Amino acid sequence: MLLCKVLGNVVATEKHPAFHALKLMVVQPLDEKKKNNGTSFLAVDHSSLAGKGDLVLVMREGNGVRQILNDKTLPIRSIIVGVVDQVEVVAK
């Protein structure tokens, strides 16, 4: 699971049939201090609650995504599974 920030929506006039009726978002991975941590990528918004600027939890594992969407044939790797309200880092 990755902590990410939603950068925006993706609008496509044509897309793979597997993405039909699914909301696509551009997300930026973050570290525990909410600093950029890697390259942005696309994720399906399963919660349909995420919007630009939101912190979200993203699963990047194809088999888990297929289990969540209940379809073993989907070519989808990344899915937003929740909107994060707060991040708390406990010092060691």
mmCIF file as gemmi writes it, N, C-alpha and C atoms, coordinates in Angstrom:
data_model
loop_
_atom_site.group_PDB
_atom_site.id
_atom_site.type_symbol
_atom_site.label_atom_id
_atom_site.label_alt_id
_atom_site.label_comp_id
_atom_site.label_asym_id
_atom_site.label_entity_id
_atom_site.label_seq_id
_atom_site.pdbx_PDB_ins_code
_atom_site.Cartn_x
_atom_site.Cartn_y
_atom_site.Cartn_z
_atom_site.occupancy
_atom_site.B_iso_or_equiv
_atom_site.pdbx_formal_charge
_atom_site.auth_seq_id
_atom_site.auth_asym_id
_atom_site.pdbx_PDB_model_num
ATOM 1 N N . MET Axp A 1 ? 0.834 -1.172 0 1 0 ? 1 A 1
ATOM 2 C CA . MET Axp A 1 ? 0 0 0 1 0 ? 1 A 1
ATOM 3 C C . MET Axp A 1 ? 0.886 1.243 0 1 0 ? 1 A 1
ATOM 4 N N . LEU Axp A 2 ? 0.425 2.241 -0.707 1 0 ? 2 A 1
ATOM 5 C CA . LEU Axp A 2 ? 1.149 3.501 -0.804 1 0 ? 2 A 1
ATOM 6 C C . LEU Axp A 2 ? 0.262 4.661 -0.361 1 0 ? 2 A 1
ATOM 7 N N . LEU Axp A 3 ? 0.875 5.633 0.301 1 0 ? 3 A 1
ATOM 8 C CA . LEU Axp A 3 ? 0.207 6.892 0.586 1 0 ? 3 A 1
ATOM 9 C C . LEU Axp A 3 ? 0.441 7.787 -0.626 1 0 ? 3 A 1
ATOM 10 N N . CYS Axp A 4 ? -0.619 8.353 -1.179 1 0 ? 4 A 1
ATOM 11 C CA . CYS Axp A 4 ? -0.494 9.18 -2.38 1 0 ? 4 A 1
ATOM 12 C C . CYS Axp A 4 ? -1.371 10.422 -2.271 1 0 ? 4 A 1
ATOM 13 N N . LYS Axp A 5 ? -1.031 11.413 -3.091 1 0 ? 5 A 1
ATOM 14 C CA . LYS Axp A 5 ? -1.848 12.614 -3.224 1 0 ? 5 A 1
ATOM 15 C C . LYS Axp A 5 ? -2.468 12.59 -4.615 1 0 ? 5 A 1
ATOM 16 N N . VAL Axp A 6 ? -3.758 12.878 -4.7 1 0 ? 6 A 1
ATOM 17 C CA . VAL Axp A 6 ? -4.437 12.919 -5.998 1 0 ? 6 A 1
ATOM 18 C C . VAL Axp A 6 ? -4.081 14.234 -6.691 1 0 ? 6 A 1
ATOM 19 N N . LEU Axp A 7 ? -3.517 14.116 -7.903 1 0 ? 7 A 1
ATOM 20 C CA . LEU Axp A 7 ? -3.159 15.294 -8.681 1 0 ? 7 A 1
ATOM 21 C C . LEU Axp A 7 ? -4.295 15.753 -9.582 1 0 ? 7 A 1
ATOM 22 N N . GLY Axp A 8 ? -5.181 14.83 -9.959 1 0 ? 8 A 1
ATOM 23 C CA . GLY Axp A 8 ? -6.314 15.195 -10.805 1 0 ? 8 A 1
ATOM 24 C C . GLY Axp A 8 ? -6.976 13.996 -11.447 1 0 ? 8 A 1
ATOM 25 N N . ASN Axp A 9 ? -8.04 14.269 -12.182 1 0 ? 9 A 1
ATOM 26 C CA . ASN Axp A 9 ? -8.799 13.246 -12.906 1 0 ? 9 A 1
ATOM 27 C C . ASN Axp A 9 ? -8.189 12.994 -14.276 1 0 ? 9 A 1
ATOM 28 N N . VAL Axp A 10 ? -8.491 11.836 -14.824 1 0 ? 10 A 1
ATOM 29 C CA . VAL Axp A 10 ? -8.111 11.512 -16.194 1 0 ? 10 A 1
ATOM 30 C C . VAL Axp A 10 ? -9.393 11.389 -16.997 1 0 ? 10 A 1
ATOM 31 N N . VAL Axp A 11 ? -9.474 12.129 -18.098 1 0 ? 11 A 1
ATOM 32 C CA . VAL Axp A 11 ? -10.627 12.054 -18.987 1 0 ? 11 A 1
ATOM 33 C C . VAL Axp A 11 ? -10.148 11.468 -20.31 1 0 ? 11 A 1
ATOM 34 N N . ALA Axp A 12 ? -10.805 10.409 -20.754 1 0 ? 12 A 1
ATOM 35 C CA . ALA Axp A 12 ? -10.399 9.752 -21.996 1 0 ? 12 A 1
ATOM 36 C C . ALA Axp A 12 ? -11.624 9.477 -22.855 1 0 ? 12 A 1
ATOM 37 N N . THR Axp A 13 ? -11.571 9.889 -24.103 1 0 ? 13 A 1
ATOM 38 C CA . THR Axp A 13 ? -12.69 9.616 -25.005 1 0 ? 13 A 1
ATOM 39 C C . THR Axp A 13 ? -12.709 8.153 -25.402 1 0 ? 13 A 1
ATOM 40 N N . GLU Axp A 14 ? -11.532 7.537 -25.431 1 0 ? 14 A 1
ATOM 41 C CA . GLU Axp A 14 ? -11.446 6.106 -25.704 1 0 ? 14 A 1
ATOM 42 C C . GLU Axp A 14 ? -10.483 5.487 -24.708 1 0 ? 14 A 1
ATOM 43 N N . LYS Axp A 15 ? -10.866 4.336 -24.183 1 0 ? 15 A 1
ATOM 44 C CA . LYS Axp A 15 ? -9.998 3.625 -23.256 1 0 ? 15 A 1
ATOM 45 C C . LYS Axp A 15 ? -10.29 2.131 -23.332 1 0 ? 15 A 1
ATOM 46 N N . HIS Axp A 16 ? -9.405 1.355 -22.749 1 0 ? 16 A 1
ATOM 47 C CA . HIS Axp A 16 ? -9.562 -0.092 -22.729 1 0 ? 16 A 1
ATOM 48 C C . HIS Axp A 16 ? -10.913 -0.432 -22.086 1 0 ? 16 A 1
ATOM 49 N N . PRO Axp A 17 ? -11.63 -1.419 -22.628 1 0 ? 17 A 1
ATOM 50 C CA . PRO Axp A 17 ? -12.937 -1.783 -22.074 1 0 ? 17 A 1
ATOM 51 C C . PRO Axp A 17 ? -12.911 -2.118 -20.575 1 0 ? 17 A 1
ATOM 52 N N . ALA Axp A 18 ? -11.775 -2.564 -20.064 1 0 ? 18 A 1
ATOM 53 C CA . ALA Axp A 18 ? -11.668 -2.9 -18.639 1 0 ? 18 A 1
ATOM 54 C C . ALA Axp A 18 ? -11.88 -1.675 -17.754 1 0 ? 18 A 1
ATOM 55 N N . PHE Axp A 19 ? -11.651 -0.483 -18.31 1 0 ? 19 A 1
ATOM 56 C CA . PHE Axp A 19 ? -11.79 0.75 -17.543 1 0 ? 19 A 1
ATOM 57 C C . PHE Axp A 19 ? -13.165 1.395 -17.707 1 0 ? 19 A 1
ATOM 58 N N . HIS Axp A 20 ? -14.073 0.733 -18.423 1 0 ? 20 A 1
ATOM 59 C CA . HIS Axp A 20 ? -15.418 1.269 -18.639 1 0 ? 20 A 1
ATOM 60 C C . HIS Axp A 20 ? -16.099 1.533 -17.289 1 0 ? 20 A 1
ATOM 61 N N . ALA Axp A 21 ? -16.629 2.721 -17.119 1 0 ? 21 A 1
ATOM 62 C CA . ALA Axp A 21 ? -17.377 3.144 -15.923 1 0 ? 21 A 1
ATOM 63 C C . ALA Axp A 21 ? -16.502 3.242 -14.674 1 0 ? 21 A 1
ATOM 64 N N . LEU Axp A 22 ? -15.175 3.241 -14.831 1 0 ? 22 A 1
ATOM 65 C CA . LEU Axp A 22 ? -14.288 3.404 -13.692 1 0 ? 22 A 1
ATOM 66 C C . LEU Axp A 22 ? -13.644 4.788 -13.738 1 0 ? 22 A 1
ATOM 67 N N . LYS Axp A 23 ? -13.528 5.42 -12.592 1 0 ? 23 A 1
ATOM 68 C CA . LYS Axp A 23 ? -12.925 6.745 -12.479 1 0 ? 23 A 1
ATOM 69 C C . LYS Axp A 23 ? -11.407 6.59 -12.365 1 0 ? 23 A 1
ATOM 70 N N . LEU Axp A 24 ? -10.68 7.269 -13.246 1 0 ? 24 A 1
ATOM 71 C CA . LEU Axp A 24 ? -9.22 7.218 -13.238 1 0 ? 24 A 1
ATOM 72 C C . LEU Axp A 24 ? -8.647 8.505 -12.664 1 0 ? 24 A 1
ATOM 73 N N . MET Axp A 25 ? -7.617 8.363 -11.825 1 0 ? 25 A 1
ATOM 74 C CA . MET Axp A 25 ? -6.988 9.503 -11.182 1 0 ? 25 A 1
ATOM 75 C C . MET Axp A 25 ? -5.468 9.431 -11.382 1 0 ? 25 A 1
ATOM 76 N N . VAL Axp A 26 ? -4.837 10.602 -11.45 1 0 ? 26 A 1
ATOM 77 C CA . VAL Axp A 26 ? -3.379 10.678 -11.43 1 0 ? 26 A 1
ATOM 78 C C . VAL Axp A 26 ? -2.993 10.878 -9.976 1 0 ? 26 A 1
ATOM 79 N N . VAL Axp A 27 ? -2.107 9.999 -9.463 1 0 ? 27 A 1
ATOM 80 C CA . VAL Axp A 27 ? -1.693 10.087 -8.067 1 0 ? 27 A 1
ATOM 81 C C . VAL Axp A 27 ? -0.173 10.195 -7.955 1 0 ? 27 A 1
ATOM 82 N N . GLN Axp A 28 ? 0.27 10.882 -6.906 1 0 ? 28 A 1
ATOM 83 C CA . GLN Axp A 28 ? 1.696 11.078 -6.631 1 0 ? 28 A 1
ATOM 84 C C . GLN Axp A 28 ? 2.039 10.369 -5.321 1 0 ? 28 A 1
ATOM 85 N N . PRO Axp A 29 ? 2.942 9.367 -5.361 1 0 ? 29 A 1
ATOM 86 C CA . PRO Axp A 29 ? 3.342 8.704 -4.116 1 0 ? 29 A 1
ATOM 87 C C . PRO Axp A 29 ? 4.031 9.687 -3.165 1 0 ? 29 A 1
ATOM 88 N N . LEU Axp A 30 ? 3.768 9.51 -1.87 1 0 ? 30 A 1
ATOM 89 C CA . LEU Axp A 30 ? 4.344 10.364 -0.834 1 0 ? 30 A 1
ATOM 90 C C . LEU Axp A 30 ? 5.018 9.51 0.234 1 0 ? 30 A 1
ATOM 91 N N . ASP Axp A 31 ? 5.972 10.117 0.945 1 0 ? 31 A 1
ATOM 92 C CA . ASP Axp A 31 ? 6.551 9.428 2.094 1 0 ? 31 A 1
ATOM 93 C C . ASP Axp A 31 ? 5.725 9.782 3.335 1 0 ? 31 A 1
ATOM 94 N N . GLU Axp A 32 ? 6.175 9.317 4.499 1 0 ? 32 A 1
ATOM 95 C CA . GLU Axp A 32 ? 5.403 9.554 5.73 1 0 ? 32 A 1
ATOM 96 C C . GLU Axp A 32 ? 5.355 11.023 6.137 1 0 ? 32 A 1
ATOM 97 N N . LYS Axp A 33 ? 6.233 11.846 5.544 1 0 ? 33 A 1
ATOM 98 C CA . LYS Axp A 33 ? 6.222 13.286 5.828 1 0 ? 33 A 1
ATOM 99 C C . LYS Axp A 33 ? 5.477 14.067 4.75 1 0 ? 33 A 1
ATOM 100 N N . LYS Axp A 34 ? 4.784 13.33 3.874 1 0 ? 34 A 1
ATOM 101 C CA . LYS Axp A 34 ? 3.978 13.885 2.782 1 0 ? 34 A 1
ATOM 102 C C . LYS Axp A 34 ? 4.833 14.594 1.724 1 0 ? 34 A 1
ATOM 103 N N . LYS Axp A 35 ? 6.062 14.131 1.551 1 0 ? 35 A 1
ATOM 104 C CA . LYS Axp A 35 ? 6.958 14.64 0.505 1 0 ? 35 A 1
ATOM 105 C C . LYS Axp A 35 ? 6.906 13.681 -0.676 1 0 ? 35 A 1
ATOM 106 N N . ASN Axp A 36 ? 7.031 14.211 -1.905 1 0 ? 36 A 1
ATOM 107 C CA . ASN Axp A 36 ? 7.013 13.362 -3.094 1 0 ? 36 A 1
ATOM 108 C C . ASN Axp A 36 ? 8.023 12.23 -2.965 1 0 ? 36 A 1
ATOM 109 N N . ASN Axp A 37 ? 7.579 11.041 -3.377 1 0 ? 37 A 1
ATOM 110 C CA . ASN Axp A 37 ? 8.414 9.852 -3.24 1 0 ? 37 A 1
ATOM 111 C C . ASN Axp A 37 ? 8.229 8.948 -4.457 1 0 ? 37 A 1
ATOM 112 N N . GLY Axp A 38 ? 8.73 9.379 -5.605 1 0 ? 38 A 1
ATOM 113 C CA . GLY Axp A 38 ? 8.592 8.587 -6.819 1 0 ? 38 A 1
ATOM 114 C C . GLY Axp A 38 ? 7.806 9.312 -7.892 1 0 ? 38 A 1
ATOM 115 N N . THR Axp A 39 ? 7.54 8.578 -8.946 1 0 ? 39 A 1
ATOM 116 C CA . THR Axp A 39 ? 6.867 9.112 -10.121 1 0 ? 39 A 1
ATOM 117 C C . THR Axp A 39 ? 5.352 8.928 -10.025 1 0 ? 39 A 1
ATOM 118 N N . SER Axp A 40 ? 4.608 9.91 -10.491 1 0 ? 40 A 1
ATOM 119 C CA . SER Axp A 40 ? 3.149 9.805 -10.486 1 0 ? 40 A 1
ATOM 120 C C . SER Axp A 40 ? 2.698 8.681 -11.418 1 0 ? 40 A 1
ATOM 121 N N . PHE Axp A 41 ? 1.49 8.182 -11.166 1 0 ? 41 A 1
ATOM 122 C CA . PHE Axp A 41 ? 0.937 7.093 -11.977 1 0 ? 41 A 1
ATOM 123 C C . PHE Axp A 41 ? -0.589 7.16 -11.938 1 0 ? 41 A 1
ATOM 124 N N . LEU Axp A 42 ? -1.232 6.329 -12.735 1 0 ? 42 A 1
ATOM 125 C CA . LEU Axp A 42 ? -2.692 6.275 -12.786 1 0 ? 42 A 1
ATOM 126 C C . LEU Axp A 42 ? -3.218 5.215 -11.832 1 0 ? 42 A 1
ATOM 127 N N . ALA Axp A 43 ? -4.353 5.51 -11.225 1 0 ? 43 A 1
ATOM 128 C CA . ALA Axp A 43 ? -5.014 4.551 -10.346 1 0 ? 43 A 1
ATOM 129 C C . ALA Axp A 43 ? -6.525 4.662 -10.536 1 0 ? 43 A 1
ATOM 130 N N . VAL Axp A 44 ? -7.194 3.527 -10.453 1 0 ? 44 A 1
ATOM 131 C CA . VAL Axp A 44 ? -8.65 3.498 -10.491 1 0 ? 44 A 1
ATOM 132 C C . VAL Axp A 44 ? -9.157 3.932 -9.119 1 0 ? 44 A 1
ATOM 133 N N . ASP Axp A 45 ? -10.146 4.811 -9.085 1 0 ? 45 A 1
ATOM 134 C CA . ASP Axp A 45 ? -10.726 5.265 -7.818 1 0 ? 45 A 1
ATOM 135 C C . ASP Axp A 45 ? -11.914 4.379 -7.466 1 0 ? 45 A 1
ATOM 136 N N . HIS Axp A 46 ? -11.647 3.32 -6.713 1 0 ? 46 A 1
ATOM 137 C CA . HIS Axp A 46 ? -12.699 2.381 -6.325 1 0 ? 46 A 1
ATOM 138 C C . HIS Axp A 46 ? -13.673 3.02 -5.333 1 0 ? 46 A 1
ATOM 139 N N . SER Axp A 47 ? -13.182 3.928 -4.502 1 0 ? 47 A 1
ATOM 140 C CA . SER Axp A 47 ? -14.039 4.558 -3.501 1 0 ? 47 A 1
ATOM 141 C C . SER Axp A 47 ? -14.984 5.584 -4.119 1 0 ? 47 A 1
ATOM 142 N N . SER Axp A 48 ? -14.589 6.147 -5.266 1 0 ? 48 A 1
ATOM 143 C CA . SER Axp A 48 ? -15.331 7.214 -5.949 1 0 ? 48 A 1
ATOM 144 C C . SER Axp A 48 ? -15.521 8.452 -5.075 1 0 ? 48 A 1
ATOM 145 N N . LEU Axp A 49 ? -14.715 8.565 -4.033 1 0 ? 49 A 1
ATOM 146 C CA . LEU Axp A 49 ? -14.81 9.71 -3.133 1 0 ? 49 A 1
ATOM 147 C C . LEU Axp A 49 ? -13.605 10.626 -3.228 1 0 ? 49 A 1
ATOM 148 N N . ALA Axp A 50 ? -12.551 10.163 -3.884 1 0 ? 50 A 1
ATOM 149 C CA . ALA Axp A 50 ? -11.309 10.94 -3.943 1 0 ? 50 A 1
ATOM 150 C C . ALA Axp A 50 ? -11.44 12.093 -4.929 1 0 ? 50 A 1
ATOM 151 N N . GLY Axp A 51 ? -10.769 13.191 -4.593 1 0 ? 51 A 1
ATOM 152 C CA . GLY Axp A 51 ? -10.741 14.355 -5.467 1 0 ? 51 A 1
ATOM 153 C C . GLY Axp A 51 ? -9.355 14.977 -5.449 1 0 ? 51 A 1
ATOM 154 N N . LYS Axp A 52 ? -9.15 15.937 -6.311 1 0 ? 52 A 1
ATOM 155 C CA . LYS Axp A 52 ? -7.862 16.598 -6.427 1 0 ? 52 A 1
ATOM 156 C C . LYS Axp A 52 ? -7.41 17.134 -5.064 1 0 ? 52 A 1
ATOM 157 N N . GLY Axp A 53 ? -6.162 16.815 -4.703 1 0 ? 53 A 1
ATOM 158 C CA . GLY Axp A 53 ? -5.595 17.273 -3.443 1 0 ? 53 A 1
ATOM 159 C C . GLY Axp A 53 ? -5.774 16.318 -2.277 1 0 ? 53 A 1
ATOM 160 N N . ASP Axp A 54 ? -6.629 15.313 -2.422 1 0 ? 54 A 1
ATOM 161 C CA . ASP Axp A 54 ? -6.865 14.361 -1.329 1 0 ? 54 A 1
ATOM 162 C C . ASP Axp A 54 ? -5.681 13.426 -1.135 1 0 ? 54 A 1
ATOM 163 N N . LEU Axp A 55 ? -5.47 13.023 0.115 1 0 ? 55 A 1
ATOM 164 C CA . LEU Axp A 55 ? -4.527 11.957 0.425 1 0 ? 55 A 1
ATOM 165 C C . LEU Axp A 55 ? -5.296 10.646 0.336 1 0 ? 55 A 1
ATOM 166 N N . VAL Axp A 56 ? -4.705 9.67 -0.343 1 0 ? 56 A 1
ATOM 167 C CA . VAL Axp A 56 ? -5.391 8.397 -0.542 1 0 ? 56 A 1
ATOM 168 C C . VAL Axp A 56 ? -4.45 7.236 -0.271 1 0 ? 56 A 1
ATOM 169 N N . LEU Axp A 57 ? -5.019 6.074 -0.046 1 0 ? 57 A 1
ATOM 170 C CA . LEU Axp A 57 ? -4.276 4.844 0.11 1 0 ? 57 A 1
ATOM 171 C C . LEU Axp A 57 ? -4.445 4.051 -1.182 1 0 ? 57 A 1
ATOM 172 N N . VAL Axp A 58 ? -3.32 3.682 -1.802 1 0 ? 58 A 1
ATOM 173 C CA . VAL Axp A 58 ? -3.357 3.014 -3.098 1 0 ? 58 A 1
ATOM 174 C C . VAL Axp A 58 ? -2.738 1.627 -2.997 1 0 ? 58 A 1
ATOM 175 N N . MET Axp A 59 ? -3.448 0.629 -3.512 1 0 ? 59 A 1
ATOM 176 C CA . MET Axp A 59 ? -2.906 -0.719 -3.632 1 0 ? 59 A 1
ATOM 177 C C . MET Axp A 59 ? -2.321 -0.855 -5.032 1 0 ? 59 A 1
ATOM 178 N N . ARG Axp A 60 ? -1.065 -1.317 -5.133 1 0 ? 60 A 1
ATOM 179 C CA . ARG Axp A 60 ? -0.4 -1.489 -6.433 1 0 ? 60 A 1
ATOM 180 C C . ARG Axp A 60 ? -0.021 -2.941 -6.622 1 0 ? 60 A 1
ATOM 181 N N . GLU Axp A 61 ? -0.991 -3.796 -6.646 1 0 ? 61 A 1
ATOM 182 C CA . GLU Axp A 61 ? -0.742 -5.218 -6.823 1 0 ? 61 A 1
ATOM 183 C C . GLU Axp A 61 ? -1.91 -5.787 -7.612 1 0 ? 61 A 1
ATOM 184 N N . GLY Axp A 62 ? -1.626 -6.194 -8.83 1 0 ? 62 A 1
ATOM 185 C CA . GLY Axp A 62 ? -2.679 -6.592 -9.762 1 0 ? 62 A 1
ATOM 186 C C . GLY Axp A 62 ? -3.634 -7.645 -9.259 1 0 ? 62 A 1
ATOM 187 N N . ASN Axp A 63 ? -3.12 -8.69 -8.593 1 0 ? 63 A 1
ATOM 188 C CA . ASN Axp A 63 ? -3.998 -9.747 -8.125 1 0 ? 63 A 1
ATOM 189 C C . ASN Axp A 63 ? -4.966 -9.228 -7.063 1 0 ? 63 A 1
ATOM 190 N N . GLY Axp A 64 ? -4.48 -8.387 -6.156 1 0 ? 64 A 1
ATOM 191 C CA . GLY Axp A 64 ? -5.355 -7.788 -5.15 1 0 ? 64 A 1
ATOM 192 C C . GLY Axp A 64 ? -6.42 -6.912 -5.778 1 0 ? 64 A 1
ATOM 193 N N . VAL Axp A 65 ? -6.039 -6.151 -6.809 1 0 ? 65 A 1
ATOM 194 C CA . VAL Axp A 65 ? -6.992 -5.298 -7.524 1 0 ? 65 A 1
ATOM 195 C C . VAL Axp A 65 ? -8.076 -6.155 -8.17 1 0 ? 65 A 1
ATOM 196 N N . ARG Axp A 66 ? -7.672 -7.228 -8.812 1 0 ? 66 A 1
ATOM 197 C CA . ARG Axp A 66 ? -8.653 -8.112 -9.463 1 0 ? 66 A 1
ATOM 198 C C . ARG Axp A 66 ? -9.596 -8.734 -8.44 1 0 ? 66 A 1
ATOM 199 N N . GLN Axp A 67 ? -9.09 -9.029 -7.238 1 0 ? 67 A 1
ATOM 200 C CA . GLN Axp A 67 ? -9.952 -9.576 -6.188 1 0 ? 67 A 1
ATOM 201 C C . GLN Axp A 67 ? -10.957 -8.528 -5.708 1 0 ? 67 A 1
ATOM 202 N N . ILE Axp A 68 ? -10.497 -7.298 -5.532 1 0 ? 68 A 1
ATOM 203 C CA . ILE Axp A 68 ? -11.397 -6.225 -5.087 1 0 ? 68 A 1
ATOM 204 C C . ILE Axp A 68 ? -12.498 -5.98 -6.109 1 0 ? 68 A 1
ATOM 205 N N . LEU Axp A 69 ? -12.12 -5.949 -7.398 1 0 ? 69 A 1
ATOM 206 C CA . LEU Axp A 69 ? -13.096 -5.686 -8.463 1 0 ? 69 A 1
ATOM 207 C C . LEU Axp A 69 ? -13.818 -6.947 -8.915 1 0 ? 69 A 1
ATOM 208 N N . ASN Axp A 70 ? -13.442 -8.088 -8.331 1 0 ? 70 A 1
ATOM 209 C CA . ASN Axp A 70 ? -14.095 -9.372 -8.614 1 0 ? 70 A 1
ATOM 210 C C . ASN Axp A 70 ? -14.086 -9.745 -10.1 1 0 ? 70 A 1
ATOM 211 N N . ASP Axp A 71 ? -12.913 -9.58 -10.737 1 0 ? 71 A 1
ATOM 212 C CA . ASP Axp A 71 ? -12.754 -9.94 -12.143 1 0 ? 71 A 1
ATOM 213 C C . ASP Axp A 71 ? -11.312 -10.361 -12.376 1 0 ? 71 A 1
ATOM 214 N N . LYS Axp A 72 ? -11.097 -11.63 -12.668 1 0 ? 72 A 1
ATOM 215 C CA . LYS Axp A 72 ? -9.748 -12.181 -12.814 1 0 ? 72 A 1
ATOM 216 C C . LYS Axp A 72 ? -9.062 -11.789 -14.113 1 0 ? 72 A 1
ATOM 217 N N . THR Axp A 73 ? -9.748 -11.091 -15.001 1 0 ? 73 A 1
ATOM 218 C CA . THR Axp A 73 ? -9.169 -10.778 -16.312 1 0 ? 73 A 1
ATOM 219 C C . THR Axp A 73 ? -8.74 -9.326 -16.465 1 0 ? 73 A 1
ATOM 220 N N . LEU Axp A 74 ? -8.985 -8.485 -15.475 1 0 ? 74 A 1
ATOM 221 C CA . LEU Axp A 74 ? -8.7 -7.055 -15.618 1 0 ? 74 A 1
ATOM 222 C C . LEU Axp A 74 ? -7.199 -6.749 -15.676 1 0 ? 74 A 1
ATOM 223 N N . PRO Axp A 75 ? -6.797 -5.888 -16.62 1 0 ? 75 A 1
ATOM 224 C CA . PRO Axp A 75 ? -5.392 -5.476 -16.705 1 0 ? 75 A 1
ATOM 225 C C . PRO Axp A 75 ? -5.139 -4.205 -15.897 1 0 ? 75 A 1
ATOM 226 N N . ILE Axp A 76 ? -5.592 -4.184 -14.662 1 0 ? 76 A 1
ATOM 227 C CA . ILE Axp A 76 ? -5.482 -3 -13.806 1 0 ? 76 A 1
ATOM 228 C C . ILE Axp A 76 ? -4.528 -3.325 -12.664 1 0 ? 76 A 1
ATOM 229 N N . ARG Axp A 77 ? -3.546 -2.44 -12.444 1 0 ? 77 A 1
ATOM 230 C CA . ARG Axp A 77 ? -2.54 -2.678 -11.416 1 0 ? 77 A 1
ATOM 231 C C . ARG Axp A 77 ? -2.745 -1.85 -10.155 1 0 ? 77 A 1
ATOM 232 N N . SER Axp A 78 ? -3.288 -0.642 -10.276 1 0 ? 78 A 1
ATOM 233 C CA . SER Axp A 78 ? -3.353 0.282 -9.136 1 0 ? 78 A 1
ATOM 234 C C . SER Axp A 78 ? -4.789 0.714 -8.866 1 0 ? 78 A 1
ATOM 235 N N . ILE Axp A 79 ? -5.15 0.717 -7.578 1 0 ? 79 A 1
ATOM 236 C CA . ILE Axp A 79 ? -6.509 1.083 -7.204 1 0 ? 79 A 1
ATOM 237 C C . ILE Axp A 79 ? -6.495 1.88 -5.895 1 0 ? 79 A 1
ATOM 238 N N . ILE Axp A 80 ? -7.284 2.941 -5.858 1 0 ? 80 A 1
ATOM 239 C CA . ILE Axp A 80 ? -7.455 3.723 -4.634 1 0 ? 80 A 1
ATOM 240 C C . ILE Axp A 80 ? -8.462 2.98 -3.769 1 0 ? 80 A 1
ATOM 241 N N . VAL Axp A 81 ? -8.03 2.618 -2.559 1 0 ? 81 A 1
ATOM 242 C CA . VAL Axp A 81 ? -8.905 1.844 -1.683 1 0 ? 81 A 1
ATOM 243 C C . VAL Axp A 81 ? -9.445 2.652 -0.513 1 0 ? 81 A 1
ATOM 244 N N . GLY Axp A 82 ? -8.962 3.893 -0.346 1 0 ? 82 A 1
ATOM 245 C CA . GLY Axp A 82 ? -9.485 4.71 0.732 1 0 ? 82 A 1
ATOM 246 C C . GLY Axp A 82 ? -8.939 6.122 0.706 1 0 ? 82 A 1
ATOM 247 N N . VAL Axp A 83 ? -9.688 7.023 1.312 1 0 ? 83 A 1
ATOM 248 C CA . VAL Axp A 83 ? -9.264 8.414 1.469 1 0 ? 83 A 1
ATOM 249 C C . VAL Axp A 83 ? -8.731 8.552 2.891 1 0 ? 83 A 1
ATOM 250 N N . VAL Axp A 84 ? -7.54 9.134 3.029 1 0 ? 84 A 1
ATOM 251 C CA . VAL Axp A 84 ? -6.857 9.247 4.319 1 0 ? 84 A 1
ATOM 252 C C . VAL Axp A 84 ? -7.263 10.554 5 1 0 ? 84 A 1
ATOM 253 N N . ASP Axp A 85 ? -7.71 10.451 6.238 1 0 ? 85 A 1
ATOM 254 C CA . ASP Axp A 85 ? -8.081 11.635 7.006 1 0 ? 85 A 1
ATOM 255 C C . ASP Axp A 85 ? -6.874 12.264 7.691 1 0 ? 85 A 1
ATOM 256 N N . GLN Axp A 86 ? -5.968 11.43 8.181 1 0 ? 86 A 1
ATOM 257 C CA . GLN Axp A 86 ? -4.859 11.939 8.973 1 0 ? 86 A 1
ATOM 258 C C . GLN Axp A 86 ? -3.701 10.957 8.92 1 0 ? 86 A 1
ATOM 259 N N . VAL Axp A 87 ? -2.476 11.5 8.921 1 0 ? 87 A 1
ATOM 260 C CA . VAL Axp A 87 ? -1.271 10.677 9.012 1 0 ? 87 A 1
ATOM 261 C C . VAL Axp A 87 ? -0.545 11.074 10.282 1 0 ? 87 A 1
ATOM 262 N N . GLU Axp A 88 ? -0.248 10.092 11.114 1 0 ? 88 A 1
ATOM 263 C CA . GLU Axp A 88 ? 0.467 10.355 12.35 1 0 ? 88 A 1
ATOM 264 C C . GLU Axp A 88 ? 1.726 9.491 12.364 1 0 ? 88 A 1
ATOM 265 N N . VAL Axp A 89 ? 2.882 10.133 12.524 1 0 ? 89 A 1
ATOM 266 C CA . VAL Axp A 89 ? 4.152 9.423 12.588 1 0 ? 89 A 1
ATOM 267 C C . VAL Axp A 89 ? 4.65 9.507 14.017 1 0 ? 89 A 1
ATOM 268 N N . VAL Axp A 90 ? 4.877 8.338 14.616 1 0 ? 90 A 1
ATOM 269 C CA . VAL Axp A 90 ? 5.358 8.279 15.99 1 0 ? 90 A 1
ATOM 270 C C . VAL Axp A 90 ? 6.88 8.197 15.978 1 0 ? 90 A 1
ATOM 271 N N . ALA Axp A 91 ? 7.54 9.105 16.666 1 0 ? 91 A 1
ATOM 272 C CA . ALA Axp A 91 ? 9.001 9.105 16.734 1 0 ? 91 A 1
ATOM 273 C C . ALA Axp A 91 ? 9.485 7.936 17.565 1 0 ? 91 A 1
ATOM 274 N N . LYS Axp A 92 ? 10.596 7.328 17.144 1 0 ? 92 A 1
ATOM 275 C CA . LYS Axp A 92 ? 11.145 6.174 17.878 1 0 ? 92 A 1
ATOM 276 C C . LYS Axp A 92 ? 12.151 6.617 18.903 1 0 ? 92 A 1
